Amino acid sequence: MRGGLGLLSTVSPPPAPAPPPLLCFSRLRLRLHSLFYSDILKVKSRKSVWTVRTRAVTTMASDQENVGHVKQQLAKLFETSLRATVPEELDVEPLVAACTAKFGDYQCNNAMSLWPRIKGKKTEFRGPPAVGQALMKNLPSSEMVEACSVAGPGFVNVTLSKNWIAKIIQKMLIDGIETWAPRLSIQRVVVDFSSPNIAKEMHVGHLRSTIIGDTLARMLEFSNVEVLRRNHVGDWGTQFGMLIEFLFEKFPDWESASGTAIGDLQAFYKASKQKFDEDPVFKERAQKAVVRLQGGEPRYRSAWAQICDISRREFDGVYQRLEVSLEEKGESFYNPYIPGVLEKLSNLGLVEESEGARVIFVEGYERPVIVVKKDGGYNYASTDLAALWYRLNIEKAEWIIYVTDVGQSEHFQMFFKAAKRAGWLPDDDKAYPRASHVGFGLVLGEDGKRFRTRSTEVVRLADLLDEAKARSKAALVERGKDKEWSEEELDKIAKAVGYGAVKYADLKNNRTTNYTFNFDQMLNDKGNTAVYLLYAHARICSIIRKSGKDIEELKKTGSIALNHPDERALGLHLLQFAETVEEACTNLLPNVLCEYLYNLSENFTKFYSNCQVVGSAEETSRLLLCEATAIVMRKCFHLLGIVPVHKL
Ligand code: ARG
């Protein structure tokens, strides 16, 4: 079940040090695996950008081609034209892009880059404009194209037929928005996101990771890719020796108190750290405790499990509020795999001795990736290498996406390079299997510094979300909605608006920039905010409601005509949904979808102010256009993790 209320942390602690598993990583398996991928790649390059994936689990949508994907449909036409125009240049792929209204709706940009390749060879062409002319002449006739022209150095401009646009929208109204889902050429992806650390604070950085990662997962899921949503929690490491010893000392009856003894885990962490730093006897005991924990001693294991559970409850509070589902496979899960994976890397000759540690050198960095520390322990990088190996070979993921702050970029770039040296990943960053780091900037307070509350204490995420909800509820009450709606409705809508505002404020920015957290701004009902967009959607719903027409009936009997320029502009924008989602998820940029949604609502406003809907001669067509807009808006909200409301 996707997108539903949290499938929360469900993985129980790993068994006591498991016998090193997976030593079945045979050369044969590696070969089979890479064969599998090279097949995918071949298919990809042969069929180029509009590859329709073949996969065992198909939905109805993925069996058919997506006629609503304008760019792909046009690329197909231009591919035919390219083959006819330059039959020798088989590897040239059509370059099609949306363009400004002045020249047309789309443009094919192949002529310029083709020219140097064919110059002198094909004497019938005198220059790029002539290539453009030929591309236009050889374009197969299609109902989707109304007019074509060649401009400048051979750009072929295409104006789409408004009847075709109308027809495709009408078809979507009947077959469902799922038929507009992008088709990607991969089947399974890991999105590693949220990933807070046990016993430490889950901070706004983790909130960003949760929001961005969930959106990426939703977009990929919508594109019919299987997504393994992984919470790579920091639940392993030397700090646990200290925490466990402190637990034994402070709460001798911890076992019977089943987690209630500790109370505030962060305060507990601070106190135990202080003791660790000040008391050498305690420190020694803590260090021994790590060894006993890692050796699997039951008492240490269950103390560890209890500490993890307390943190987990706090994390789950945030996931539940945000309706984000995640499956926890924390660092401890991969720990038993590390020795085997390091052995493979050693056998490949990649692991070297350096200053007492075991390391892997990678191109472009003077410092190596440390995989075994001086004291013989493993670290963040060793865990990540084991996790990557597991995801590629056991989970058979083709794309592994990591969502963390940009501060960790170097870590990811370095261990990706180590994986390339090992032959796990291809050298080409865009080829599959692929690993991508989705880095994001800091969350700032209004003072421009790292986001904190006035007391300089860290902000508790659950409190932050509660405040967003409380503020949106207060705004609704101010507008008298408490008199109109039931308490339950008021609460539901306040929650949708409040949490939606926090998510949208984060997602609308290019993720690599820092963003300033400001309740007043994000809850403003004007400007590019979730509140404004949710209002726009609710208004469309109310137009349809107030028309008194049965919209389901109209879908079957009515038809759309796009005669007014604002109707046509709205229709065209609706049709650009598929290519936008594809761009947002393949480039890992949720802000692209936010921008699309905002422009959709602007296009709608323009249409609505210039075209009378209810009571006009075009009422049926225009109501259907309203309905299509509402459907696309709702899908955008869904992909952004925002719950749409039908009245506001
Ligand atoms: N626990 C880490 C942190 O809080 C994030 C983990 C990200 N995932 C990974 N595979 N390294 O910074």
Boltz pocket constraint, residues with backbone or C-beta under 6 A from the ligand:
constraints:
  - pocket:
      binder: B
      contacts: [[A, 192], [A, 194], [A, 195], [A, 196], [A, 197], [A, 232], [A, 233], [A, 234], [A, 384], [A, 387], [A, 402], [A, 403], [A, 404]]
      max_distance: 6.0
